[in-house]
Amino acid sequence: MVVGVHFISILVYKQIHPFRVHIKFITFIAIIAKIFDDLITVVSIMAGGMLLGFLLRAKQRIVSGNEKLINYAIYLLLFLLGVSIGSNEQIMSSLSTLGLMALVVAMGAVAGSVLAGFLVFKLFFKKND
């Protein structure tokens, strides 16, 4: 009797298991497709900018004005990020907890970046006197 039940459970498992794997595989492919769709958009925009920069490199006035445009674009993005955060009630209600965690993470990132920069400088760029 036990052998018969075990045999039936194996048959049922073999019928259900490929279906589960198939669903997981389709979900995985959908996630990868979304990532590549976003990636293609970003790379296309960047490639277009590189081409435009290559074509306009002789026009120094346009190239020098680009730095100001980049700064303004960064300010605009930071402002829009602040608007997005300010309009999110869940973030605003837990700002004290998140603020402390953000401070700790930011300080750790700065300390890690300074340490990594120091090590790279010492190992690769400092001349041996």
TIROTI-815003 format. One record per residue: x, y, z of N, C-alpha, C in turn. Coordinates in steps of 0.05 Angstrom, whole numbers. Example, Ala and Ser with C-alpha at 12.3 -4.5 7.8 and 13.67 -1.06 7.14 Angstrom:
% TIROTI-815003
{finu {264, -114, 156}, {246, -90, 156}, {264, -66, 156}}
{finu {257, -45, 142}, {273, -21, 143}, {258, 1, 157}}
END
This chain:
% TIROTI-815003
{finu {16, -24, 0}, {0, 0, 0}, {17, 25, 0}}
{finu {38, 26, 17}, {56, 49, 18}, {70, 54, -9}}
{finu {78, 32, -21}, {92, 34, -47}, {73, 46, -68}}
{finu {47, 37, -68}, {27, 47, -87}, {23, 77, -83}}
{finu {21, 87, -58}, {16, 115, -52}, {40, 131, -61}}
{finu {64, 121, -56}, {88, 134, -63}, {90, 136, -94}}
{finu {83, 115, -108}, {84, 115, -137}, {64, 136, -148}}
{finu {40, 138, -137}, {20, 157, -145}, {30, 185, -140}}
{finu {42, 190, -117}, {52, 217, -111}, {74, 225, -130}}
{finu {90, 206, -139}, {111, 212, -159}, {98, 220, -185}}
{finu {78, 205, -194}, {64, 212, -219}, {51, 239, -217}}
{finu {38, 246, -195}, {26, 272, -192}, {47, 294, -192}}
{finu {69, 289, -178}, {90, 309, -177}, {102, 314, -204}}
{finu {106, 293, -220}, {117, 296, -247}, {98, 311, -265}}
{finu {72, 309, -260}, {52, 324, -276}, {51, 354, -268}}
{finu {54, 359, -242}, {51, 387, -232}, {78, 402, -234}}
{finu {99, 389, -227}, {125, 402, -226}, {133, 416, -251}}
{finu {131, 404, -275}, {139, 419, -299}, {122, 444, -303}}
{finu {97, 443, -295}, {80, 467, -297}, {90, 489, -280}}
{finu {98, 483, -255}, {110, 503, -237}, {135, 515, -249}}
{finu {152, 498, -259}, {177, 507, -271}, {171, 525, -295}}
{finu {151, 517, -311}, {144, 532, -335}, {134, 561, -327}}
{finu {118, 563, -306}, {108, 589, -297}, {131, 606, -287}}
{finu {149, 594, -271}, {172, 609, -261}, {190, 618, -284}}
{finu {193, 601, -304}, {210, 608, -327}, {198, 631, -342}}
{finu {172, 631, -346}, {158, 652, -361}, {160, 678, -345}}
{finu {157, 677, -319}, {160, 701, -302}, {188, 712, -304}}
{finu {207, 694, -303}, {236, 702, -305}, {241, 716, -332}}
{finu {231, 704, -353}, {234, 716, -380}, {221, 743, -382}}
{finu {197, 747, -370}, {183, 772, -370}, {200, 793, -355}}
{finu {211, 786, -333}, {228, 805, -317}, {252, 813, -333}}
{finu {266, 794, -346}, {289, 799, -362}, {282, 817, -386}}
{finu {259, 812, -398}, {250, 828, -421}, {246, 857, -412}}
{finu {234, 861, -389}, {229, 888, -379}, {255, 902, -373}}
{finu {274, 888, -361}, {301, 899, -356}, {314, 907, -382}}
{finu {314, 890, -402}, {326, 896, -427}, {312, 919, -442}}
{finu {286, 920, -439}, {271, 942, -451}, {280, 969, -439}}
{finu {282, 970, -413}, {292, 994, -400}, {321, 999, -407}}
{finu {337, 978, -409}, {365, 981, -415}, {369, 992, -444}}
{finu {353, 981, -462}, {355, 990, -490}, {347, 1020, -492}}
{finu {327, 1028, -477}, {319, 1056, -477}, {342, 1074, -467}}
{finu {354, 1066, -444}, {375, 1082, -432}, {400, 1083, -451}}
{finu {407, 1060, -461}, {431, 1059, -479}, {426, 1075, -505}}
{finu {401, 1074, -515}, {395, 1089, -539}, {397, 1119, -535}}
{finu {386, 1128, -512}, {388, 1157, -506}, {417, 1165, -502}}
{finu {432, 1148, -489}, {460, 1155, -485}, {476, 1155, -511}}
{finu {470, 1136, -528}, {483, 1135, -554}, {476, 1159, -571}}
{finu {451, 1167, -570}, {442, 1191, -585}, {457, 1216, -574}}
{finu {460, 1218, -548}, {475, 1240, -537}, {504, 1240, -545}}
{finu {516, 1216, -545}, {544, 1214, -553}, {547, 1222, -582}}
{finu {529, 1214, -599}, {530, 1221, -628}, {528, 1251, -631}}
{finu {509, 1263, -617}, {505, 1292, -618}, {530, 1307, -607}}
{finu {541, 1297, -586}, {566, 1309, -575}, {589, 1306, -594}}
{finu {590, 1284, -608}, {611, 1280, -628}, {608, 1300, -651}}
{finu {584, 1304, -660}, {579, 1322, -682}, {583, 1351, -674}}
{finu {578, 1358, -649}, {580, 1386, -640}, {606, 1392, -625}}
{finu {625, 1374, -625}, {649, 1378, -610}, {665, 1402, -619}}
{finu {662, 1410, -644}, {677, 1433, -655}, {665, 1459, -645}}
{finu {640, 1459, -638}, {627, 1484, -629}, {631, 1486, -599}}
{finu {652, 1500, -591}, {660, 1502, -563}, {639, 1516, -546}}
{finu {625, 1535, -557}, {604, 1550, -541}, {582, 1531, -532}}
{finu {574, 1513, -550}, {553, 1494, -543}, {563, 1474, -523}}
{finu {587, 1465, -526}, {599, 1445, -508}, {602, 1456, -480}}
{finu {611, 1482, -478}, {615, 1494, -452}, {588, 1500, -438}}
{finu {567, 1505, -454}, {541, 1510, -442}, {528, 1484, -433}}
{finu {539, 1462, -442}, {528, 1436, -434}, {532, 1431, -404}}
{finu {554, 1440, -392}, {558, 1436, -364}, {537, 1450, -347}}
{finu {529, 1474, -355}, {508, 1488, -341}, {481, 1473, -343}}
{finu {476, 1463, -367}, {451, 1447, -371}, {450, 1422, -354}}
{finu {473, 1409, -352}, {475, 1385, -335}, {469, 1392, -306}}
{finu {481, 1414, -296}, {475, 1422, -268}, {446, 1429, -264}}
{finu {434, 1443, -283}, {405, 1450, -280}, {388, 1424, -281}}
{finu {396, 1405, -298}, {381, 1380, -300}, {382, 1365, -274}}
{finu {406, 1365, -261}, {409, 1351, -236}, {392, 1365, -214}}
{finu {392, 1392, -214}, {376, 1407, -195}, {346, 1400, -199}}
{finu {338, 1399, -224}, {310, 1393, -230}, {303, 1365, -220}}
{finu {320, 1345, -225}, {315, 1318, -216}, {314, 1316, -186}}
{finu {332, 1330, -172}, {331, 1330, -143}, {306, 1343, -132}}
{finu {297, 1365, -145}, {272, 1377, -137}, {248, 1358, -141}}
{finu {247, 1345, -164}, {225, 1326, -169}, {226, 1302, -150}}
{finu {250, 1294, -143}, {253, 1272, -123}, {242, 1282, -96}}
{finu {248, 1307, -89}, {237, 1318, -64}, {207, 1319, -64}}
{finu {196, 1327, -87}, {166, 1329, -90}, {154, 1301, -87}}
{finu {167, 1281, -99}, {157, 1254, -97}, {158, 1243, -68}}
{finu {180, 1249, -55}, {183, 1240, -27}, {163, 1255, -9}}
{finu {160, 1281, -13}, {142, 1297, 3}, {113, 1289, -1}}
{finu {105, 1279, -24}, {78, 1271, -28}, {71, 1243, -19}}
{finu {92, 1228, -11}, {88, 1200, -2}, {83, 1201, 28}}
{finu {58, 1195, 37}, {51, 1197, 65}, {67, 1176, 82}}
{finu {71, 1153, 71}, {85, 1132, 86}, {114, 1140, 92}}
{finu {127, 1152, 73}, {155, 1161, 77}, {155, 1184, 97}}
{finu {137, 1203, 93}, {136, 1227, 111}, {130, 1219, 140}}
{finu {113, 1199, 144}, {106, 1192, 172}, {129, 1177, 185}}
{finu {146, 1164, 170}, {169, 1149, 183}, {195, 1163, 176}}
{finu {195, 1189, 172}, {219, 1204, 164}, {240, 1204, 186}}
{finu {232, 1204, 212}, {252, 1205, 233}, {268, 1179, 233}}
{finu {255, 1156, 230}, {269, 1130, 229}, {285, 1128, 203}}
{finu {273, 1135, 181}, {287, 1134, 155}, {310, 1153, 154}}
{finu {306, 1177, 166}, {327, 1197, 166}, {353, 1188, 180}}
{finu {349, 1175, 203}, {372, 1164, 217}, {386, 1142, 201}}
{finu {370, 1124, 190}, {381, 1102, 173}, {395, 1114, 149}}
{finu {383, 1134, 136}, {395, 1146, 113}, {422, 1160, 120}}
{finu {423, 1172, 143}, {447, 1185, 152}, {469, 1165, 156}}
{finu {463, 1143, 169}, {482, 1122, 174}, {492, 1110, 147}}
{finu {474, 1105, 129}, {482, 1093, 103}, {499, 1113, 87}}
{finu {491, 1139, 87}, {506, 1159, 73}, {534, 1163, 84}}
{finu {536, 1163, 111}, {562, 1166, 123}, {580, 1141, 117}}
{finu {568, 1118, 117}, {583, 1093, 110}, {592, 1094, 81}}
{finu {575, 1104, 63}, {582, 1106, 35}, {605, 1126, 31}}
{finu {603, 1149, 45}, {624, 1169, 42}, {650, 1158, 53}}
{finu {649, 1145, 77}, {674, 1134, 88}, {686, 1112, 70}}
{finu {669, 1095, 59}, {678, 1074, 41}, {690, 1086, 16}}
{finu {678, 1107, 5}, {689, 1120, -19}, {715, 1133, -14}}
{finu {718, 1147, 9}, {743, 1160, 16}, {765, 1138, 20}}
{finu {758, 1117, 33}, {778, 1096, 38}, {786, 1083, 11}}
{finu {767, 1077, -6}, {773, 1065, -32}, {790, 1084, -49}}
{finu {783, 1110, -49}, {798, 1129, -64}, {827, 1131, -54}}
{finu {830, 1131, -28}, {857, 1132, -15}, {873, 1108, -24}}
{finu {861, 1084, -22}, {875, 1060, -29}, {883, 1059, -59}}
{finu {864, 1068, -76}, {870, 1068, -105}, {893, 1088, -110}}
{finu {892, 1111, -97}, {913, 1131, -101}, {940, 1120, -92}}
{finu {941, 1107, -68}, {966, 1097, -58}, {977, 1074, -75}}
{finu {959, 1057, -85}, {968, 1033, -100}, {975, 1040, -129}}
{finu {961, 1058, -142}, {964, 1062, -171}, {975, 1089, -179}}
{finu {972, 1110, -164}, {978, 1136, -174}, {1001, 1150, -159}}
{finu {1007, 1142, -135}, {1029, 1155, -120}, {1055, 1146, -131}}
{finu {1072, 1165, -137}, {1099, 1159, -147}, {1117, 1151, -124}}
{finu {1132, 1131, -129}, {1151, 1121, -108}, {1175, 1139, -106}}
{finu {1178, 1153, -84}, {1200, 1171, -80}, {1222, 1158, -65}}
END
